[in-house]
Amino acid sequence: MSSKSITRRDILKSLTLGVATGSVLRVIPLEAAEYAHQVVHAEKSAAGYSPKFFPPHQYKTLQALCQAIIPADNHSGGALEAGAPEFIDLLTSENKDYQLALGGGIMWLDSTCIDRYGKNYLDSAPEQQKQILDLIAYRKNALSDSSLSQGVEFFSFLRNLTVDGFFTSEIGIKDLQYIGNKYLKDFPGCPPVPES
């Protein structure tokens, strides 16, 4: 099958199917993820990215969560610079299960923050944001407080998508310092195994 006969929708569907069964990095071809990043980059370059699924408030929340998961550091940019929120939004626009999991998860997060702090996630103080993320970042917390179960599942899913969006981007690949298939004149062999 020629690559020209594969549509944008086919590629995005293959991405969403891959993520559903596990990490994008293990399941789908890197070329498909690169295509999604190219679509996002082209749109950003032309007129700025316009979210395909998330309403403005939820998209801002998605951006804040992605930034909390992989912040920029002195070595490389973070999830925002890598385009992870756009990558996630693009995939979510093509998959009803993602729409339910992520849209519902952000609604759960805002509702829980309102119950606990009197404000939605974005309007909560940074310490409160950290506190709620610390609660939903660990599955063991849902065992002791079942009201956190939906939040834990949501955050786990979002964390996997953020990592996939980051490490399939140009910034993420550079962050890995992967040098690719490089020609070697001589193969020095494996390093010696230390004796015990």
PALUM-111135 format. One line per 8 residues: number of its first residue (from 1); their letters; for each residue z, x, y of N, C-alpha, C. Coordinates in nm, 2 decimals. Layout:
<mivos>
NUM = A = Z:X:Y:Z:X:Y:Z:X:Y | ...
</mivos>
This chain:
<mivos>
1 = MSSKSITR = 0.00:0.08:-0.12:0.00:0.00:0.00:0.00:0.09:0.12 | -0.09:0.07:0.22:-0.10:0.14:0.34:0.02:0.11:0.43 | 0.07:0.21:0.51:0.18:0.19:0.60:0.14:0.10:0.71 | 0.01:0.08:0.74:-0.03:-0.01:0.84:-0.01:-0.16:0.80 | -0.01:-0.18:0.67:0.01:-0.32:0.62:0.16:-0.36:0.62 | 0.25:-0.27:0.64:0.39:-0.30:0.64:0.42:-0.35:0.78 | 0.48:-0.47:0.79:0.52:-0.52:0.92:0.66:-0.47:0.97 | 0.68:-0.49:1.10:0.82:-0.46:1.15:0.92:-0.54:1.08
9 = RDILKSLT = 0.89:-0.67:1.05:0.99:-0.75:0.98:1.02:-0.70:0.84 | 0.91:-0.65:0.77:0.93:-0.59:0.63:1.03:-0.47:0.64 | 1.00:-0.38:0.74:1.09:-0.27:0.75:1.23:-0.30:0.78 | 1.25:-0.39:0.87:1.39:-0.43:0.91:1.45:-0.51:0.79 | 1.38:-0.59:0.72:1.43:-0.65:0.60:1.48:-0.55:0.49 | 1.40:-0.44:0.48:1.43:-0.34:0.38:1.56:-0.27:0.42 | 1.58:-0.25:0.55:1.70:-0.19:0.60:1.82:-0.28:0.57 | 1.81:-0.41:0.60:1.92:-0.50:0.58:1.95:-0.52:0.44
17 = LGVATGSV = 1.86:-0.52:0.35:1.88:-0.53:0.21:1.95:-0.40:0.16 | 1.91:-0.28:0.21:1.98:-0.16:0.17:2.12:-0.15:0.21 | 2.15:-0.19:0.34:2.29:-0.19:0.39:2.37:-0.29:0.31 | 2.32:-0.40:0.27:2.40:-0.50:0.19:2.45:-0.44:0.06 | 2.38:-0.35:0.00:2.42:-0.30:-0.13:2.50:-0.17:-0.11 | 2.51:-0.11:0.01:2.58:0.01:0.03:2.54:0.07:0.16 | 2.55:0.20:0.17:2.52:0.27:0.29:2.37:0.29:0.31 | 2.32:0.28:0.43:2.18:0.30:0.45:2.14:0.44:0.41
25 = LRVIPLEA = 2.22:0.54:0.43:2.19:0.67:0.40:2.17:0.70:0.25 | 2.22:0.61:0.17:2.21:0.63:0.02:2.10:0.53:-0.04 | 2.07:0.43:0.03:1.99:0.33:-0.03:1.84:0.31:0.02 | 1.82:0.32:0.15:1.69:0.30:0.20:1.62:0.43:0.24 | 1.49:0.42:0.26:1.42:0.55:0.30:1.46:0.58:0.44 | 1.47:0.71:0.47:1.50:0.75:0.60:1.39:0.71:0.70 | 1.27:0.70:0.65:1.16:0.66:0.74:1.18:0.52:0.79 | 1.24:0.43:0.71:1.26:0.29:0.76:1.37:0.29:0.87
33 = AEYAHQVV = 1.48:0.37:0.86:1.58:0.38:0.96:1.52:0.45:1.09 | 1.43:0.55:1.07:1.37:0.61:1.18:1.28:0.51:1.26 | 1.22:0.43:1.18:1.13:0.32:1.24:1.22:0.23:1.33 | 1.33:0.19:1.28:1.42:0.10:1.36:1.46:0.18:1.49 | 1.50:0.30:1.48:1.54:0.38:1.59:1.42:0.39:1.69 | 1.30:0.41:1.64:1.18:0.42:1.73:1.16:0.29:1.80 | 1.18:0.18:1.73:1.16:0.05:1.80:1.26:0.03:1.91 | 1.38:0.07:1.89:1.49:0.06:1.99:1.45:0.16:2.10
41 = HAEKSAAG = 1.42:0.28:2.07:1.39:0.38:2.18:1.27:0.33:2.26 | 1.17:0.28:2.20:1.05:0.23:2.28:1.09:0.12:2.37 | 1.17:0.03:2.32:1.22:-0.08:2.41:1.31:-0.03:2.52 | 1.40:0.06:2.49:1.48:0.12:2.60:1.40:0.19:2.70 | 1.30:0.26:2.66:1.21:0.34:2.75:1.13:0.25:2.84 | 1.09:0.13:2.79:1.00:0.04:2.86:1.08:-0.04:2.97 | 1.18:-0.11:2.92:1.25:-0.20:3.02:1.40:-0.21:2.99 | 1.45:-0.13:2.91:1.59:-0.14:2.87:1.60:-0.23:2.75
49 = YSPKFFPP = 1.70:-0.20:2.66:1.72:-0.28:2.54:1.77:-0.41:2.57 | 1.72:-0.52:2.52:1.77:-0.65:2.53:1.82:-0.70:2.39 | 1.94:-0.73:2.38:2.00:-0.77:2.25:1.92:-0.88:2.18 | 1.89:-0.87:2.05:1.81:-0.97:1.98:1.90:-1.08:1.92 | 2.03:-1.05:1.89:2.11:-1.15:1.82:2.24:-1.18:1.91 | 2.31:-1.07:1.95:2.44:-1.09:2.01:2.43:-1.14:2.15 | 2.51:-1.25:2.19:2.52:-1.29:2.33:2.59:-1.17:2.41 | 2.57:-1.17:2.54:2.62:-1.06:2.62:2.77:-1.01:2.59
57 = HQYKTLQA = 2.86:-1.11:2.59:3.00:-1.07:2.56:3.02:-1.00:2.43 | 2.96:-1.06:2.32:2.97:-1.00:2.19:2.90:-0.86:2.18 | 2.79:-0.85:2.25:2.72:-0.72:2.25:2.80:-0.61:2.32 | 2.87:-0.65:2.43:2.96:-0.55:2.50:3.07:-0.51:2.40 | 3.12:-0.61:2.33:3.23:-0.58:2.23:3.18:-0.49:2.12 | 3.06:-0.52:2.07:2.99:-0.43:1.97:2.98:-0.29:2.02 | 2.94:-0.27:2.15:2.93:-0.14:2.20:3.06:-0.07:2.21 | 3.16:-0.14:2.25:3.30:-0.08:2.26:3.35:-0.04:2.12
65 = LCQAIIPA = 3.32:-0.13:2.02:3.37:-0.10:1.89:3.30:0.03:1.83 | 3.17:0.03:1.85:3.09:0.14:1.80:3.14:0.27:1.87 | 3.17:0.27:2.00:3.22:0.38:2.07:3.35:0.43:2.02 | 3.44:0.33:1.98:3.57:0.36:1.92:3.55:0.43:1.78 | 3.45:0.38:1.71:3.43:0.44:1.57:3.38:0.58:1.58 | 3.28:0.60:1.66:3.22:0.74:1.68:3.21:0.77:1.83 | 3.32:0.82:1.88:3.31:0.86:2.03:3.23:0.99:2.05 | 3.18:1.00:2.17:3.11:1.13:2.20:3.22:1.24:2.21
73 = DNHSGGAL = 3.18:1.36:2.18:3.27:1.48:2.19:3.20:1.59:2.25 | 3.26:1.71:2.26:3.19:1.82:2.32:3.08:1.88:2.24 | 3.07:1.83:2.11:2.96:1.88:2.02:2.84:1.80:2.03 | 2.86:1.66:2.04:2.74:1.57:2.04:2.78:1.44:2.10 | 2.67:1.36:2.13:2.69:1.22:2.18:2.76:1.14:2.07 | 2.80:1.02:2.10:2.86:0.93:2.01:2.77:0.82:1.96 | 2.83:0.72:1.91:2.75:0.60:1.86:2.67:0.54:1.97 | 2.72:0.53:2.09:2.64:0.47:2.20:2.52:0.55:2.23
81 = EAGAPEFI = 2.54:0.68:2.25:2.42:0.77:2.28:2.32:0.77:2.16 | 2.37:0.75:2.04:2.28:0.75:1.93:2.20:0.62:1.91 | 2.24:0.52:1.98:2.18:0.39:1.97:2.23:0.30:1.85 | 2.35:0.33:1.81:2.40:0.25:1.69:2.42:0.10:1.73 | 2.47:0.07:1.85:2.48:-0.08:1.87:2.34:-0.15:1.87 | 2.24:-0.08:1.92:2.11:-0.14:1.92:2.05:-0.15:1.78 | 2.08:-0.05:1.70:2.04:-0.04:1.56:2.10:-0.16:1.48 | 2.23:-0.18:1.50:2.30:-0.29:1.44:2.25:-0.42:1.48
89 = DLLTSENK = 2.23:-0.44:1.61:2.18:-0.57:1.67:2.04:-0.60:1.61 | 1.96:-0.50:1.60:1.82:-0.52:1.55:1.83:-0.56:1.40 | 1.91:-0.50:1.32:1.93:-0.53:1.18:1.99:-0.67:1.17 | 2.09:-0.70:1.25:2.16:-0.83:1.25:2.06:-0.95:1.28 | 1.97:-0.92:1.37:1.87:-1.02:1.41:1.79:-1.07:1.29 | 1.78:-0.99:1.19:1.69:-1.02:1.08:1.77:-1.06:0.95 | 1.90:-1.07:0.96:1.98:-1.10:0.84:2.09:-1.20:0.87 | 2.08:-1.32:0.81:2.18:-1.43:0.84:2.32:-1.39:0.79
97 = DYQLALGG = 2.33:-1.31:0.68:2.46:-1.27:0.63:2.53:-1.17:0.73 | 2.45:-1.09:0.79:2.50:-1.00:0.90:2.55:-1.08:1.02 | 2.46:-1.18:1.05:2.50:-1.26:1.17:2.63:-1.33:1.15 | 2.66:-1.38:1.03:2.78:-1.44:1.00:2.90:-1.34:1.00 | 2.88:-1.23:0.93:2.98:-1.13:0.92:3.02:-1.07:1.05 | 2.92:-1.03:1.13:2.94:-0.96:1.25:2.97:-1.05:1.37 | 2.90:-1.16:1.38:2.93:-1.26:1.49:3.06:-1.32:1.46 | 3.09:-1.36:1.34:3.22:-1.42:1.30:3.33:-1.32:1.32
105 = GIMWLDST = 3.30:-1.19:1.29:3.41:-1.08:1.30:3.45:-1.06:1.44 | 3.35:-1.06:1.53:3.38:-1.04:1.67:3.46:-1.16:1.73 | 3.42:-1.28:1.68:3.50:-1.40:1.72:3.64:-1.39:1.67 | 3.66:-1.35:1.55:3.79:-1.33:1.49:3.87:-1.23:1.57 | 3.81:-1.12:1.61:3.87:-1.01:1.68:3.92:-1.06:1.82 | 3.83:-1.13:1.89:3.87:-1.19:2.02:3.98:-1.29:2.01 | 3.97:-1.38:1.91:4.07:-1.48:1.88:4.21:-1.42:1.85 | 4.21:-1.32:1.77:4.33:-1.25:1.73:4.39:-1.18:1.85
113 = CIDRYGKN = 4.31:-1.12:1.93:4.36:-1.05:2.05:4.42:-1.15:2.15 | 4.36:-1.27:2.16:4.41:-1.37:2.25:4.54:-1.42:2.20 | 4.55:-1.44:2.07:4.68:-1.48:2.01:4.79:-1.38:2.03 | 4.76:-1.25:2.02:4.86:-1.15:2.02:4.89:-1.10:2.17 | 4.78:-1.09:2.25:4.79:-1.03:2.38:4.76:-1.12:2.50 | 4.71:-1.24:2.47:4.67:-1.33:2.57:4.54:-1.30:2.64 | 4.46:-1.20:2.58:4.33:-1.16:2.63:4.24:-1.13:2.52 | 4.10:-1.14:2.54:4.01:-1.11:2.44:4.01:-0.95:2.42
121 = YLDSAPEQ = 3.94:-0.90:2.32:3.95:-0.76:2.29:3.91:-0.67:2.41 | 3.80:-0.70:2.48:3.75:-0.62:2.59:3.85:-0.62:2.71 | 3.92:-0.73:2.73:4.01:-0.74:2.84:4.15:-0.69:2.81 | 4.18:-0.66:2.68:4.31:-0.61:2.64:4.32:-0.47:2.69 | 4.45:-0.43:2.70:4.48:-0.29:2.75:4.43:-0.19:2.64 | 4.40:-0.07:2.67:4.35:0.03:2.57:4.45:0.05:2.46 | 4.58:0.04:2.49:4.68:0.06:2.38:4.68:-0.06:2.28 | 4.65:-0.18:2.34:4.64:-0.30:2.26:4.51:-0.30:2.17
129 = QKQILDLI = 4.40:-0.25:2.23:4.28:-0.23:2.15:4.30:-0.14:2.03 | 4.37:-0.03:2.06:4.40:0.07:1.96:4.49:0.01:1.85 | 4.59:-0.07:1.89:4.68:-0.13:1.80:4.61:-0.22:1.70 | 4.52:-0.31:1.76:4.45:-0.40:1.67:4.35:-0.33:1.58 | 4.29:-0.23:1.63:4.19:-0.15:1.54:4.27:-0.08:1.43 | 4.39:-0.02:1.47:4.47:0.04:1.36:4.51:-0.06:1.25 | 4.53:-0.18:1.29:4.56:-0.28:1.19:4.45:-0.31:1.10 | 4.33:-0.32:1.15:4.21:-0.37:1.07:4.13:-0.25:1.01
137 = AYRKNALS = 4.17:-0.13:1.04:4.10:-0.01:0.99:4.14:0.02:0.85 | 4.25:-0.03:0.80:4.30:0.00:0.67:4.32:-0.12:0.58 | 4.26:-0.12:0.46:4.27:-0.24:0.37:4.41:-0.27:0.33 | 4.50:-0.17:0.32:4.64:-0.19:0.28:4.71:-0.29:0.38 | 4.67:-0.29:0.50:4.73:-0.38:0.60:4.70:-0.53:0.57 | 4.59:-0.56:0.50:4.56:-0.69:0.47:4.64:-0.74:0.35 | 4.69:-0.64:0.27:4.77:-0.68:0.15:4.91:-0.72:0.20 | 4.96:-0.66:0.31:5.09:-0.70:0.36:5.08:-0.82:0.46
145 = DSSLSQGV = 4.96:-0.84:0.52:4.94:-0.95:0.61:4.80:-1.01:0.59 | 4.80:-1.12:0.51:4.67:-1.18:0.48:4.59:-1.23:0.59 | 4.65:-1.25:0.71:4.58:-1.30:0.83:4.49:-1.19:0.88 | 4.50:-1.07:0.83:4.42:-0.96:0.87:4.29:-0.94:0.78 | 4.29:-1.01:0.67:4.18:-0.99:0.57:4.04:-1.00:0.63 | 4.01:-1.10:0.71:3.88:-1.12:0.77:3.85:-1.00:0.86 | 3.95:-0.96:0.94:3.93:-0.85:1.04:3.91:-0.72:0.96 | 3.98:-0.70:0.85:3.96:-0.57:0.78:3.82:-0.57:0.72
153 = EFFSFLRN = 3.77:-0.68:0.66:3.64:-0.68:0.60:3.53:-0.66:0.71 | 3.55:-0.73:0.83:3.46:-0.71:0.94:3.45:-0.57:0.98 | 3.57:-0.51:1.01:3.57:-0.37:1.06:3.51:-0.27:0.96 | 3.54:-0.29:0.83:3.49:-0.20:0.73:3.33:-0.21:0.73 | 3.28:-0.33:0.74:3.13:-0.35:0.74:3.07:-0.29:0.87 | 3.14:-0.31:0.98:3.09:-0.26:1.11:3.10:-0.11:1.11 | 3.20:-0.05:1.05:3.22:0.09:1.05:3.10:0.16:0.97 | 3.07:0.10:0.85:2.96:0.15:0.77:2.82:0.14:0.85
161 = LTVDGFFT = 2.80:0.03:0.91:2.68:0.01:0.99:2.67:0.11:1.11 | 2.78:0.13:1.17:2.79:0.23:1.28:2.76:0.37:1.24 | 2.82:0.41:1.13:2.80:0.54:1.07:2.65:0.56:1.03 | 2.59:0.45:0.97:2.45:0.46:0.93:2.36:0.47:1.05 | 2.39:0.39:1.15:2.31:0.39:1.27:2.32:0.53:1.34 | 2.44:0.59:1.34:2.46:0.72:1.40:2.38:0.83:1.32 | 2.41:0.84:1.19:2.36:0.95:1.11:2.21:0.94:1.08 | 2.15:0.82:1.11:2.00:0.82:1.09:1.93:0.84:1.22
169 = SEIGIKDL = 2.01:0.86:1.33:1.95:0.88:1.46:1.92:1.03:1.48 | 1.85:1.06:1.59:1.82:1.20:1.62:1.95:1.28:1.65 | 2.04:1.21:1.73:2.17:1.27:1.77:2.25:1.30:1.64 | 2.26:1.20:1.55:2.34:1.21:1.43:2.29:1.32:1.34 | 2.16:1.33:1.33:2.10:1.44:1.24:2.13:1.57:1.30 | 2.12:1.59:1.43:2.15:1.71:1.50:2.30:1.74:1.48 | 2.38:1.64:1.49:2.53:1.66:1.47:2.56:1.72:1.33 | 2.48:1.68:1.23:2.50:1.74:1.10:2.46:1.88:1.09
177 = QYIGNKYL = 2.38:1.93:1.18:2.33:2.06:1.19:2.24:2.09:1.06 | 2.17:1.99:1.02:2.07:2.00:0.91:1.95:2.07:0.96 | 1.92:2.18:0.88:1.80:2.26:0.93:1.68:2.23:0.84 | 1.69:2.15:0.75:1.57:2.10:0.67:1.52:2.21:0.57 | 1.40:2.18:0.53:1.34:2.27:0.43:1.29:2.39:0.51 | 1.36:2.50:0.50:1.32:2.62:0.57:1.28:2.72:0.47 | 1.17:2.79:0.51:1.11:2.89:0.42:1.20:3.01:0.42 | 1.23:3.06:0.30:1.30:3.19:0.28:1.21:3.29:0.21
185 = KDFPGCPP = 1.21:3.41:0.26:1.13:3.51:0.20:1.20:3.55:0.06 | 1.32:3.56:0.06:1.40:3.60:-0.06:1.51:3.49:-0.08 | 1.53:3.46:-0.20:1.65:3.37:-0.23:1.76:3.46:-0.27 | 1.87:3.46:-0.19:1.98:3.55:-0.22:2.07:3.50:-0.34 | 2.04:3.39:-0.39:2.12:3.34:-0.51:2.24:3.27:-0.46 | 2.32:3.22:-0.56:2.44:3.15:-0.53:2.55:3.26:-0.50 | 2.65:3.22:-0.41:2.76:3.31:-0.39:2.84:3.33:-0.51 | 2.90:3.44:-0.52:2.98:3.47:-0.64:3.10:3.37:-0.65
193 = VPES = 3.13:3.34:-0.78:3.24:3.25:-0.80:3.37:3.33:-0.81 | 3.47:3.30:-0.73:3.59:3.38:-0.73:3.66:3.36:-0.87 | 3.72:3.47:-0.92:3.79:3.46:-1.04:3.93:3.41:-1.02 | 3.98:3.33:-1.11:4.11:3.27:-1.10:4.22:3.36:-1.15
</mivos>
